[in-house]
Amino acid sequence: LSLPLCLVRSFGHLAIVSYLSIAVIGACIFLVLVGGPIDRTADNDDNYGMLNLFNFYGCIATIGDIVFALGFLPGIFPAYAALETKSVSNFTKISFNTTLGGVLMCGITGFAGYMSFGDNTEVDILDNFPGKVGAFFKLTLIFHLLLYIPGDFIILRTSFLNFFGIDVAKQSNFWFVIVTVMMIAVVTLVAVVLQVNVGEESLNLVVDITGGVTGSAIYFILPALIARKALSNNDIFYMRSANTLLLFGVVIVVLVTVSTVLSTS
């Protein structure tokens, strides 16, 4: 179902699709903000648990999932590349608005969901909403994924082909379609293998490690190292910022590794 949109060459051509996808997620956030407290007020003991605030170990145990949720960050670069007017100010604007919007959406959903359902908060927050309302919003989430995945795939395809010095925009239609279909087939095969052979808890562990280790390297460590290499020693403020980001990324990797070892031992 996502194949037609995956055949779009430029990430920027999915602007309207992205707006629809964000609207769907916004509706899901609205459900959590409004439906969560309503469910809590209804005194449904089976659907919510105790609140466990200021739990340091619980924070560490979920930090990989939190970083995994920041997977939208690499989309900043193809979005900037699709702009007609490229400048430092435009890149700063895109980076700031995207990061702020994404973090707020994730943070508000997580906070409102946990305050509503406590320790019974499901990995998929929509599982806490039974009945027709929950089923409807689960369908809208599937619709969101059908809109979101093509954009994610376009970023993957562009990045992969760049390793070989291939410009997607300059590929012939024949090779463009062949490469696209082959990459989709590989990704689908990997997803099917994981679904069949990896249990739900193990899959959650994969997400945690992917976010905490690989995600931290992509979002924090590598950008900091690149900045340190590109900046001169005279840029004291930016150099300190790069060093802080590097230290933060390394700490996240260590914490996720430790929590993973403790949870599996």
N, C-alpha and C positions, 0 to 999 in steps of 0.2 A: 504493500500500500504506500510505502514511503518512496518507492523507486522513482516515480515521475519527478518529485521534488529533488531527489538526489542527483538527477541529471542536469540540474541547474549548475552552471559553471561558477558563477560569482556569488559569494556570500551576501553581498549587498542586495541582490535581487530577491532575497527572501524577507525583505523588510516588512511587508504586509503580513506574511505568515508569522513572523516573530511577534508582531503586535497582537495577533489572534492568540498565539501561544501564551503570551504574558497575560492577556485578558482571562484566559482559562485558569491560570495559576492564581490570578487575583481573586477569582470567584472561589477557588478552594481555600485561599487564605481567609476570605470573608466568612466561609462556612466554619472554619476553626475558631475565628474570633467571636462569632455570634452563636453558632451551634454548640461549641464547647461549653461555655458558661451555662447555657440553657440546659444541657444534659447534666451538668454538675448540679445545678439547682434542683433538677428533678429527682435528686437523691437516688440515682441508679447505682447501687453499690457494686454491681457486677462490672461496671464500665470504667470505674476510676479507682485508683489506689492512693496510698499516702504520698504526700509531698516530702521529698528528701532533699532539702536545700543545703547548699554549701558542702556537698559531698565531693571531696577532692578526687577520690579514686573513680567515682562515677564520671566526673568531668574528663579525666584522662582516658577512661575506657571508651568514651564516645568522641574523642577529639579527632580521630581519623575520619569518622563519618562527617564531622563538621567541615574538615578541610576538603573532603570529597565533594561536598556541596558547593565548593568554590570552583567547580569545573567549568563554570561559565567564563572565567577570567581570560583564557586564551582566545575567546571570541572577540576580544578587543582589537587584536591585530588585524584579522581579515576585515572587520568592520571599518577600521581606519583605512585600510588599503582600498576599500570600495568608495571612499569619499572622493569627490571631485576636487575639493580644496584640501590639501594636506599641509598641516602646520603643527608646530609644537603646541599651540594653544588648543587646536582642535583635538589633538591626541590626549592632552590633559583633560579636556572636557569629557571626552568619551570614557576615559579611564575612571575619572571621578564619579560620573553619573552611573556608569555600569556597576562599579564596585559598591557604591553606596546603595543603589537600588537592590542589587542582589543580596547583599548582606542584610539589609532591612527586611526583605521578604523572607529570607531563611530564619533570621532571628525572631521576628514577630511570630511566625508560624510555630517555631520550636517553643518559645516562651508561653504563648497562649495555649498550645496543646498540652504542655506539661502541667501548667497551672490548672487546667481543666480535668485532666485524667491521671495525673500523678505517675506513679510507678507502672500503671497499666497502659501507658501511652505506647501504642504500637509503632513498629518501625515505619510502616505506612500509616500515617495519621488518619487516613480515611477509613481504616479498618475499625476505628473507634466509633464510627457512625453507622449503625446497622439500619436495615430497612431500605425503603425506596429512596430516601434522601442520600444515604451512603452509596447505594448502587448507581444513582444518577451521577454523582460527582466522580465515582470511579470511571464511569464511561467518559466523562469530560477529561479525566486525566489521561486516558488512552488517546483521546483526540489530541491532547497537548503533546504527547510523545510522538504521535504521527507527524506533528508539525515541527517538533524540536529536533528529532533525530536527523532529518536531512541537513540542517544547519551544522550539527555536530559532525556529520559525515563529510560535508564539504570542507570543513577545517582539517579533518583527518586526511582527506585525499590531497588537498593542497600541500599540506606539510610533508606528506610521504613523497609526493612527486618532486618537491623541491630538493630533497636529498639527492635526486638524480639529475638535477638541473633542468627539469621539465616544467614548462609553464602551461598550466591547464588551459588558459585562454587561447594558446597557440596550437593546441593539439587538434589533429584532424578529428572529425566527427566519429569516424570508425574506431580509432584507438581510444578516444575519450569514452565511448560507450563500453568498449571491451574492458578497459581498466576499471571503470565504475562498477560494472556487473561483477567482475572478478573480486574486487574489494568487498562488495556487499556479500558475496558468497562466503568469503573467508570470515567476515565478522559474524554472519549468521551461523556458520558452523561452530565457531568458538562459543557463541551464546547457547546453542543447543547442547553442546558438550558440557558446559557448566551447569545448565539446567538439569540435565539427566544425571550427572555424576557427582555434583556437589550439593550437599544438603543445605537447608535454609540457613542454619547457624554458621556453617562453613562459608556460605556465600556472603553473609554479613561480615565475617572475618576478612574475606578477600577485599570487600569494599573498604573496611577499616584500614587495612594495610596499604591498599592502593592510594587512599586519600592521605594517610599519614606519612607515607614514605615517598611514593612517586609524586603525589600531589604537592607535598612540601618542597620537593626538589624543583618542580616546574614553576610553582607560584612564588616561592621565597628564595631558595638557595641559588638557583641558576640566574635569576634576575639580579640578585645581589652580587654574584661573582662577575657578571657582565658589566654591571655598573662600576665595580671596583677597577676593572680592567680599562674601561672607557674614560673614567674620570681622572683628572689630574690631582695631585696631592694638595693643590690650592683650593679645591672645592671641599672645604672642611665639612660644611653642613651636609652635603650630599654623600660624602664619604662616610660620615658617621651614620647617616640613615641607611646606607648600604650595609655597613657592618652590623647595625641593629637588626636589619631584615635577615641577614645571614645567620646571626646568632639565634634569632627566633625560629628560623627554619630547621636548624640543627637540633634545637631543643624539642621541637615537635616530633622529629624523627626518633629521637631518643625516647621520649615519653610513649609514643605509639608502640615502639619495639618492646619496651618494658611491660606495658599493659597487655600486649599480645602474648608475651611469654607467661605472664601471671595468669591470664585467662585460660590458657591451654594447658597449664601444668596441673 
